[in-house]
Amino acid sequence: MGIYSDPALMNWFVSEYPKHSKQKLDMGKSCVRFKKMDEIPYELVGELMKKISVKEWIHVYETNMKK
């Protein structure tokens, strides 16, 4: 997922999550965990996927990768 590499994107997701789910956000560095499938806020996940393209993610990854 990689939102941890973009603080603005991470802050957006964390602030938007309560608007889409009654469950507490259970999130690791790059994982969002759900106990039941019907608790997944698919609309929010879809919005998140639209916020960064594959090309942008590859650039962020390559920029931050330790050589």
N, C-alpha and C positions, 0 to 999 in steps of 0.2 A: 504494500500500500504506500508506504513512504511519506505519509503526511508529516512525520516527525522531522523531515529534512526541510520543511517549509513552515516556519513558525506562524506566519500569517494564515496559512491554510489550516494548520492545527488549531489555532485560536478560533477560526471560523467554525470548524467542525464541533469543537467542544461547546461553543456558545449556542450553536444551532441544535445540538442533540436534544436538549430538554424540550424544545418546541415540537419534536417529532416522536418522543418516546416518554412514557411514564417511568420506565426503568432507569436505575442508576447506570451511568456510563461505566462500563467495565472495559478499560482499554489499556493495552500494553504499549510498547514502543511502536509497533506497527500492526497490532491486532486489535480488533474490536470483538469482544466475546458476547454471545447471546445464549441464554439457557433454553429458549424456545424459539422455533422458527417464526411464529406469529408475532414475536417481539421485534423483529428486524425492521427498521425504518427504511424500506426500500427507496422511497422518494428521496430521502436525505442522502443515501448512498449514491443514488443516481446523480444528484446535484454535485456531490463530491467528485464523481468521475468526470463530470463536464468541466471542472475547474482546472484540470491539468492534462495536457496532451501527453501522449507517449513520447513524443520528441522532447517536450519540456522535461519530463521525468528523466529521460536518458541524460540530458544535459546536467540536471541537478546531481544525478548519481555520479556521472563521470567527473564533475567538478569537485565533489566531496570525497571521492574514493581515494584512499591512501595508496600511494604508489611505492 
